[in-house]
Amino acid sequence: MANYRAAVIGLSWIATDPPEPASDPVLGTAMAYSHAAALAAIPNVDVVAGCDIVPGLRDQFLERWRGRWPAARVYENYAELLEKERPEIVTIATPDFLHADPFIKAVEAGAKGIFIEKPFATGLADATRMVEAARARNVVVNVDCTRRWMPYHVASRAYVRQGKLGKLSQVMVEIGGERSLLFRNHAHAVDLLVYFADSDPIWVFGELEAGYEDYGTEYKGDGGRTIELEPGANYYVAFQNGVRGHLIGMKDTMPGILVTLRGADGRLILDDQGAEATEVKLIGHGAQAAWSTPRTERIAPEWTVGGMEAGIRDIIAGIETGRATAAPAEDGWRSVAIVDAVLRSQADGNRPARIVPPSWATSS
């Protein structure tokens, strides 16, 4: 097993919080909810440096993690860190609108793998140049849309891919609460549309919440700190494979994320606490058709690793075996393209906005 030098760029709580204790000390710790906690759980990863422009965050990083990585250094400038340390794995947790430059600089500095916070980018031009840079140098990427390594979501996607719902036709994602912001928390929800539809988006029509009708087509937020700077939204997405996605995401609705998948032969509903599928088949055709008796099945996955730790282990597996990761840069681009199209649709009187497929699109 190879050893990897890692660096963390951006040292806010999502990057450096220590792991929470589990329900009982004998159970160890809860699932890692920060980059550093995830990296610390992987024995063959050594964090050699962290970077932030805020001195207090640099000090906090060293204080929290010197026991695990006593030789780690801190930097104010990520370019200097990358030049001096040459880490093989880089994690990026800078503000939402400042992802592109450190990502590309990490690629140019020879990083083999990059774990980057969501949203992948806040503009399509940045997302495009990030994907192109990573593809040009075969850098393995995962975007931290954490549900792609959460057991119920992974098992539900496998259930769909096995054809147990019949041909998938509809993906509905509901997200609510005051932090249901188009770029910040919608990043998780729109990613679930992409994850389950498993295809390229081709057009979108969207509606921003009241008061944001003239928001325009450019990001105006501040990394999610001020909720009034970003709108909630509802939108409808057409995917190339025929799947249709519905996202309900206004701020004045119940918090949380709920996913409903519908196919020809059934429905699957899941959230972070569980998943349940109901199979109902149509027997016969026309006036003589009847529905079969519904059969409900709880999805019961098995796992030992999840969340960010699984995302970084996934990167290492991608580096070592060449296999595709669960949340690649290309899917990050697809999510950004959908959000970009939502804004263009609103600006054009809520008409459908086309998405031009990139040259590397893989859908048939």
LODRENFI-662848 format. One record per residue (C-alpha): x, z negated, y. Coordinates in steps of 0.2 Angstrom, whole numbers, padded with zeros to 4 digits, always signed. Layout:
BEGIN
XZY...
end
This chain:
BEGIN
+0000+0000+0000+0007+0005+0017+0009-0007+0031+0002-0001+0048+0007-0006+0066-0008-0008+0077-0012-0010+0095-0028-0015+0105-0032-0007+0121-0044-0016+0132-0045-0035+0128-0063-0040+0132-0073-0051+0120-0078-0036+0109-0059-0034+0106-0053-0051+0105-0066-0064+0100-0061-0075+0085-0072-0074+0069-0087-0086+0068-0088-0098+0054-0099-0094+0040-0114-0105+0035-0102-0116+0025-0083-0117+0026-0081-0113+0008-0088-0096+0012-0074-0092+0025-0080-0083+0040-0094-0072+0046-0092-0053+0047-0079-0049+0060-0087-0044+0077-0071-0040+0087-0057-0028+0084-0044-0041+0083-0055-0051+0070-0057-0035+0060-0039-0031+0060-0034-0049+0056-0044-0048+0040-0033-0033+0033-0017-0040+0026-0007-0024+0028-0011-0022+0047+0001-0030+0060-0005-0030+0078+0010-0027+0088+0003-0026+0106-0013-0028+0117-0016-0020+0134-0028-0024+0148-0027-0023+0167-0033-0041+0169-0019-0054+0167-0031-0068+0161-0037-0057+0146-0019-0053+0141-0016-0072+0141-0032-0075+0131-0027-0062+0118-0010-0070+0115-0018-0088+0115-0031-0083+0102-0021-0073+0090-0003-0079+0091-0005-0088+0075-0009-0072+0066+0003-0061+0076+0017-0072+0084+0027-0057+0089+0013-0047+0098+0017-0042+0116+0005-0038+0130+0005-0024+0143-0004-0019+0159-0002-0001+0156-0008+0008+0140+0003+0023+0142+0018+0011+0142+0012+0002+0127+0010+0018+0117+0027+0024+0122+0036+0008+0118+0027+0002+0103+0021+0019+0094+0007+0011+0084+0000+0020+0069-0018+0013+0072-0025+0011+0090-0042+0002+0094-0050+0006+0111-0062-0006+0120-0060+0000+0138-0076+0001+0149-0088+0015+0143-0083+0028+0155-0064+0025+0153-0062+0030+0134-0056+0048+0135-0039+0046+0143-0032+0032+0132-0039+0041+0117-0030+0057+0121-0014+0047+0126-0015+0038+0109-0016+0055+0100-0001+0062+0110+0009+0046+0106+0007+0049+0087-0007+0038+0082-0013+0042+0064-0030+0033+0067-0041+0028+0081-0055+0015+0081-0065+0018+0097-0079+0008+0105-0096+0016+0107-0101+0026+0117-0088+0039+0112-0089+0045+0130-0101+0046+0144-0099+0064+0148-0099+0080+0137-0083+0087+0144-0073+0071+0139-0081+0070+0122-0076+0088+0119-0058+0086+0124-0057+0070+0114-0063+0079+0098-0052+0094+0101-0036+0083+0103-0040+0073+0087-0043+0089+0077-0027+0097+0083-0016+0083+0076-0027+0078+0062-0030+0060+0069-0042+0050+0059-0056+0043+0070-0071+0031+0068-0083+0027+0083-0089+0009+0082-0107+0012+0079-0106-0002+0067-0122+0001+0057-0113+0015+0048-0104+0001+0039-0118-0011+0037-0125-0012+0019-0144-0008+0022-0140+0007+0032-0127+0014+0021-0138+0011+0006-0153+0019+0015-0143+0035+0018-0138+0036+0000-0156+0034-0005-0161+0048+0006-0147+0059+0001-0152+0056-0017-0169+0065-0013-0179+0049-0017-0190+0053-0001-0191+0071-0005-0185+0083+0009-0182+0072+0024-0192+0078+0039-0193+0064+0052-0181+0051+0059-0189+0038+0071-0178+0025+0080-0185+0012+0091-0174+0001+0102-0180-0010+0116-0176-0025+0128-0168-0025+0145-0151-0019+0138-0159-0003+0131-0148+0007+0142-0146+0026+0139-0127+0026+0137-0124+0008+0132-0136+0001+0119-0144+0018+0115-0127+0023+0109-0131+0014+0093-0149+0021+0092-0145+0039+0095-0131+0038+0083-0143+0033+0069-0153+0049+0073-0137+0059+0070-0132+0048+0055-0148+0051+0045-0153+0068+0051-0135+0073+0045-0135+0089+0055-0131+0097+0072-0144+0094+0086-0150+0110+0094-0162+0105+0108-0169+0090+0116-0183+0085+0128-0182+0068+0136-0191+0057+0148-0182+0043+0158-0191+0027+0162-0201+0026+0178-0190+0024+0194-0176+0035+0187-0184+0052+0188-0170+0058+0200-0156+0050+0190-0147+0067+0189-0136+0073+0175-0120+0062+0177-0116+0044+0171-0119+0031+0185-0117+0015+0176-0103+0002+0176-0100-0001+0158-0116-0010+0155-0113-0024+0166-0127-0020+0178-0143-0015+0169-0151-0007+0184-0138+0007+0184-0144+0015+0168-0161+0020+0162-0170+0018+0146-0178+0034+0139-0189+0042+0126-0183+0058+0118-0186+0071+0104-0172+0079+0095-0173+0095+0085-0159+0097+0072-0152+0113+0064-0158+0108+0046-0176+0106+0052-0176+0087+0054-0184+0081+0069-0179+0065+0078-0189+0053+0089-0181+0040+0099-0192+0027+0108-0181+0017+0120-0188+0010+0135-0183-0007+0142-0200-0015+0143-0202-0016+0124-0197-0028+0111-0178-0030+0108-0170-0024+0092-0168-0008+0082-0180-0002+0069-0178+0015+0059-0191+0024+0050-0187+0039+0039-0201+0050+0033-0199+0064+0019-0211+0074+0009-0213+0060-0004-0211+0044+0005-0206+0033+0019-0191+0021+0022-0191+0007+0035-0175-0003+0039-0167-0014+0052-0152-0025+0051-0161-0038+0040-0167-0026+0026-0174-0010+0020-0190-0005+0010-0195+0012+0004-0212+0018-0001-0214+0033-0012-0231+0042-0012-0232+0060-0020-0245+0073-0017-0253+0078-0033-0261+0095-0033-0265+0107-0019-0279+0111-0006-0296+0102-0008-0291+0095-0025-0275+0087-0019-0274+0068-0021-0261+0055-0017-0252+0045-0030-0252+0026-0031-0239+0020-0018-0223+0013-0026-0213+0001-0015-0195-0003-0018-0183-0015-0009-0166-0008-0005-0154-0020-0012-0136-0015-0008-0120-0024-0015-0105-0026-0004-0090-0037+0001-0084-0029+0017-0094-0023+0032-0095-0020+0050-0079-0017+0060-0067-0022+0046-0075-0009+0035-0073+0004+0049-0055+0001+0051-0052+0000+0032-0061+0017+0032-0048+0024+0044-0034+0018+0033-0042+0026+0018-0044+0042+0028-0026+0042+0033-0020+0039+0015-0032+0050+0006-0038+0063+0018-0056+0059+0015-0069+0060+0029-0073+0044+0038-0091+0037+0041-0091+0039+0060-0080+0053+0064-0076+0060+0082-0088+0075+0079-0103+0063+0076-0098+0054+0092-0098+0071+0101-0116+0075+0094-0123+0058+0101-0115+0062+0118-0122+0079+0117-0140+0072+0114-0138+0060+0129-0132+0074+0140-0147+0085+0135-0159+0070+0139-0153+0070+0156-0153+0089+0158-0171+0089+0151-0177+0076+0164-0169+0085+0178-0177+0101+0173-0195+0094+0173-0194+0087+0155-0192+0104+0148-0182+0106+0132-0163+0107+0134-0152+0117+0123-0136+0111+0115-0123+0124+0113-0115+0120+0096-0096+0118+0097-0084+0129+0087-0081+0116+0074-0099+0113+0070-0102+0112+0051-0121+0113+0049-0127+0127+0039
end
